[in-house]
Amino acid sequence: MPVTKLVRVVITVADLDQAAGFFRDGLGLDVGPAQRFSDAPWNALLGLDPRTLMRTADIGFRGEVLKLAAFDPPGAPYPGPRASNDPWFEHVALVAGDIQAVWSHLEKTGPETVTAGGPVLLPPNTGNVTAFKFRDSEGHPLELIAFPQGVGDPRWQQGGAGIRGFDHTAIAVSDLERSLAFYTGLLGMRVGGRSLNQGLEQDRLDGLSGCLVNVVALQPLSQLTPHVELLHYRSPPGRASVMPPHANDVASVRQVHKVDDLPTLVRRLQSDGAVFVSDGLVSLADGGNGAAVRDPDGHMIVLLD
């Protein structure tokens, strides 16, 4: 019944070609060809009109997939002003072999930066990782991260100087214990690590002042990465909760997980009063089944069998 694998992360974009160019030219990633289609069952899964059209492109790594998706009709643009502790915040952490070289190349494209002054070496309680946060051309938050020897998944020590893959997707949560109950108690993930991040380095990384952040890594049963991280900003608090974005809104970022017994998990989520985006279990065009729910803070999660 539990979640076994984070299959991919999907980022909704307004302009697929522009977004693909940002990842290809700014970050040196391989972006697949655009696919255009209409899939009524998948639209139903995402809570959209069945006639909605999609254009998608995959960014492939060594086993991980990041998908860009544009919709017609489109949804709302990314809201502003924006901050690292917004309730809808969700970023993807891209592992860099040489983080300074990746940033130096990206900097030439003029991205919106969150972290001032280049990559930041974080304190020992975070594993001495080096990180840098920025936004793509439409406002989606992203992170570059580099792991020292002996920290993180061992495979991040292999590969070239560029982007080696994505390690996790991180989401802002307003009530840490409530979110842990959802992700571990209902979805069956396990806690892989915890830290309390604070200090000048964290402030600079997040573009905020007085940061005190609980960071909890949650791993699916079958793999170390990619995984989910919870970010609970005890200080400064995020803005008041707002209506969560629809799947075609540019602020929508979705986790897509594989589940070993989806019907049982759906019944359990329904019994617990989880908020469903889909009308329960949906039969998909490929013969499989899916369901889409929101976590306690409104982040959308797609579950597939």
N, C-alpha and C positions, 0 to 999 in steps of 0.2 A: 503493500500500500504506500510506503513513503516515496518521496522524491528520490530518484536515483542519479540524475544527471542534469546539469544545466546545459541544455542543448545549444541555445543561442540567446543573444540579446538583440532585440529589435528596436531601432530608433526611428521614430516617425520624422520625416523631413518634408519641407514644402517644395524644394527644388532638388530633385534626385541628382540631376547632372552636376549641379553646383556642389552638393554635398559629397558626391563621389569624387569630384575633383579635389576637394579639400583633403580627403583621406589619401588619395593617390599622390597628389603633388606636394602637399604639405607634410605628410607623414610617411611617404614612400611605400604605401601598402598596395597590394594587388586587389583591385576591385573588379568583380566579374561583370559580364554584360547585363544590361537592364532587361528585365522581364516584365511584360505588361499582361495583365489578366484580370478577370472578374471571377470570383469564387464565392457563390452565395453561402455555402455552409461556413466557410472561413469568416466571411463578413458577419454571419450570425454569431459565431464564436466571439468576435470582437465587439459585438453590440452595435454594428453598423447596418445601414440600409443594404439589403441583399444585392442591389444594383451597383454598389460602390466599385469603382475601378482601382486597381493597384499597380504601381510600378515599383519593382524591387531590384536591389543589387546586393550581392553578398561580398563581404570582405573576409577572405579565408586566411586562417593562420594554420598552425600545426595542430589541428584537431578542434580548434574553436571557430565559431562562425559569428560574425557581427553582421546583421542585416539592416540595410537602409530601406525604408518603405515610404512611398509617397502615395497619397490618396486623392481620388477625384469622385465626389467633391472633397475639397480640403477642409481641415478644421482650423482652429484658432492658431495664430502665431505664438512663438515662445513669449511668455509674459515678461514684463519688466516693470520696475527694476528687479534684478535677480541677485541671489546670494547663495553661498554654499550651504546655508541652513534652511533654505526654502522647503516647505513640506513636500513638494513634488520632486525634489532634487534626486537625481539618479545619474551616476556617472559610470563610465567604463574605464578601468585602469589598464593601460597599455604598457607592457614590459619592454624597456629599452635596454639594448646591450651597452650602448654609450649614450647616456641620457643627455649629456651636454651637447654631443654632436647632433642628436635628433632635435633638440630644442633650437640649436643654432640654425639648422635648416628650416625648421618650422617658423622661426621668428621672422624670416625674410618674407613670409606670406602675410604678416601683420595680423595674427589672430588676436582675439580678445583674451587678455590674460587675467587670471584670478590671482596667481602667485606673483608677487613683485620681485624683480631682481634675479630671475632664473631659478634653476632647481635648488631645492632645500634639503640638506642633510638633517634627518630627524633624529631625536634622542635615542639612546640605547633601549628604552622600554618599548619602542616601536620596531626594534630590530635593526636600527641604524640604516634604514632604507633611505634612498634619495627620491624625492618626488617633486612634481610640478603640475599645477592645475591650470587649465585654460578652457576656452569654449570654441566650438566650431563656428562656421559662418552663420549659423542660424540660432546660436545661443546654447546648444547642448553642452553640458559640462563634460570634460574628459580629463584624464590624469595620465601623466607619464610617471613610471615608477621603475627604479633599479634596485635590485637586491644584492647585498654583499654575499660573499661566499658563505654557505651554510645556513642561509636564511631563505624561507620560501620554498616553493617547489624546486627540486634539484634541476629540473629541465630548464629553468630560467638561467642557469649558468652556461647553457649551450646556445650557440647561434652567433650571428654576426652583430655588427654595431647598431643595426636598426631595430625596428619593432619585432620582437620575438613572439608575441601573442598577447592575449588579454588574460589577466590574472583573476579579476573579479569585477562584479558590478556592485557599487555601493549606493545605499539608499538612506535618506534622512528619515528618522523615526521620532515620534514625539513622546512615546512611552516605551522604554526599553523592555520592561518585563512583559508588557502586553504583546509586543512584537516577538519576543522570544517564545512566548506561549504559542503564538500562531505558527512560527516557522519550525520550532522544534516539536511542540506538542501535537500540531495538526499535520504539518507537512513532513515531519520526521527527519529534519536536518539535525546535524550535530554541531555543537560549538567547537570550533577548531582553534580559537584563540581569542584573547581579550586584551585590551589596553585602555588606559586613560590618557588621552593626548592633551597636552597643554603647553603653554609657554610661547616664547617669541617665535620659535620655528613653526609651530602650529598656526599661530596668528598669520604669519606671512604666507604659509601654504594656502590657507583658506580665504585670505583677503578679509579677515574679520579681526576684531579686537577682543581680548579676554576669553579666548577659546578654552573650553573645558568639554572634551568630547569623549564619550564612551564609544569605543570601536569594538565590534564583535564580529568575528569571522564565522560564517555558517557554511558547513560543507555538506553536499549531498552524499549519500551512502557510498557511491562507487568511485569517487574521485576527490583529489585535493583541490584541483583547479580545473576550469574556472569555478568560482564560488560566489556567495553573496556576503556582503558586509553591511552591518547595521551601523549607522552613524547617529548617535543620540547627543545632540548639542544641549548640554546642561547650561552652557553659557557660550555666547549670547543665545537666547531662545529664538527660534524661528518665528516667522509671522504667523498669524492665526490661520488655522486650516481653511482651505478653500475647496470648492468643488474639484474633484480630481479630473485630470484631462481625459477626454475621450481618445479612442485609439487613433483617430485621424488628426488630433491636435499635435502640434509640433513639440509640446512638452512631454508627450507620451513616450516612455521607454518601457519595454516589456521584457520580463524574464520568461523564457520558454523552457519548461522542465519536462523531463521524461519521468513517468510514474509507473510502478510495477503492477498496480491494481487500481486503475482509475475509477471504475464504478464505486468501489468501496470508499475511496477517498472522497469522491463527490458526495456520497451519502453522509459521510462524517462531517464534511464542511457544511452541508445543509443543516444537519442536526445542531451544529455549533452556532448557526446563525451567520455564517460568513456571507459577505456581499458578493453576489454573482454578477458578472458582466454578461455571460451567456445564459441561456435558459437551461441551466443544468448541463447535462451531458449532450454533446452535439456530435452527430455522425458526419464525418468529413468525407470529402470527395475521394481521398486515397484509400478509403476503406477503414481507416482508423477512427478513433474517437478523441474528443478534446473537451475541455471546459476552461473557462476563464473566470477568475475571481479577483477581488481586491484584498490586499492585506489591510490591517487596521488603519493604516495611514492613506489608503487609496491607491497604492502602487499596484499596477495590473500584473497578474501572473497567469500565464497560459500553461495548462497542464495537458500533456499528451500521453496516450498509452503506447 
